[in-house]
Amino acid sequence: MLFTSCTKYSEGKDTVLSIGDGSIQILKSGESKNLYDLKKKQNIETGVKNYLIHKNILYIIGEHGFTKVNIKNHTFQQDNRISIFQEKDVEAFTSISSQ
């Protein structure tokens, strides 16, 4: 787990990863993991397979494809095609897809 010094949102027993102010979390639900935005109260990605944090970016591979989360400004980019992402993002996704 990744802990921050001042989290605005609390972690629960099902929290696998909490980033930023705690509003973005990977939660475990049975055997599945989901990326959830507590601030907006919405599920961003289901069936999280692998993830990586690199330089304030959270990269996730899940059921809907590829998700890039900018931790600093709380923005998301998501698509089922890896080709729409920048080269450095493709490299990050490729590195975690082999895990």
N, C-alpha and C positions, 0 to 999 in steps of 0.2 A: 504494500500500500504506500501511497505517496501522501504525506501529511504536510499541510501548510501551517504556518504559525498563526494565522488569523482566519479561520474559516467562518463564513457567514452561515453556511448550511451544514447541518450535522450529518454524521455518518451513521448508518444503521448496521445491523448485524449482517446484512446482505451486501454491503459495500465492498467491492473488490478494489476499486481505485477511485480516489477523489482528487480533483485537480482545481487549480485556481482558488476561488473563494469557496469551493465545495459544491458549487451549483451544477457542475458537470461531473457525473459519476458513472462508473460501470457497476451495475448491480447484478447480482446472481439471483436467478429465479429457477429453482430446480437445477437442472443440468445446463441451462442456458444462461448466457450473460447478455445484458442489454445496456446500451449507452443511453443515459437519461439526462435531460436538462431539468433540474429542479426549479430553476428560475422561471422557465416558461411552462413547466409541468407537461413536458412532452417527451415521448420516446423518440430518439434520433436514429438509433440502429438496433436491430434485434440480431440475435445469434452471433454475437461478437466472437470471432475465432481467435484473432491475434491483435495485439496493439503494441505501439511503440511511442514513447515521448522523446522528441528531439527538438531542442531549441524552442521551447514554448509552443510546439505543435504536437498534437496527439493524432497519430495515424491509426486507423482502425480498418480491419477487414471483417466484414460481417455478411449477413444474408443479402443485404441490398447492394453489396459491392464495396466501394472504397469511400471512407469518410475521413476528412481532414478537419481538425478542430484547432482554431487559433485560440490558445488558452488566454492570452492577454486581452484580446478584444471580443472574445465570446462569439466568433463567427464560425460557420460551418460551410464546408463544400462537400458534396456527396454525389456520386455517380456510380453506375455499374460498369463504366468504361474507364480503365486506367489511363487511356490515351488523352483524356481531357486535362489531366494534371500536368504541372511543370515537371521537368526532368528530375529535379532533386526530390520531388514528391514521389515520382515513379520509383526512384531508387529506394526510398524508404519503404514503400509498399512492397516492393520486390524482396527486400531483406526480411520483412516479417512474414511474407507468404511462405517462405521456406522453413519457418520455425515449426 
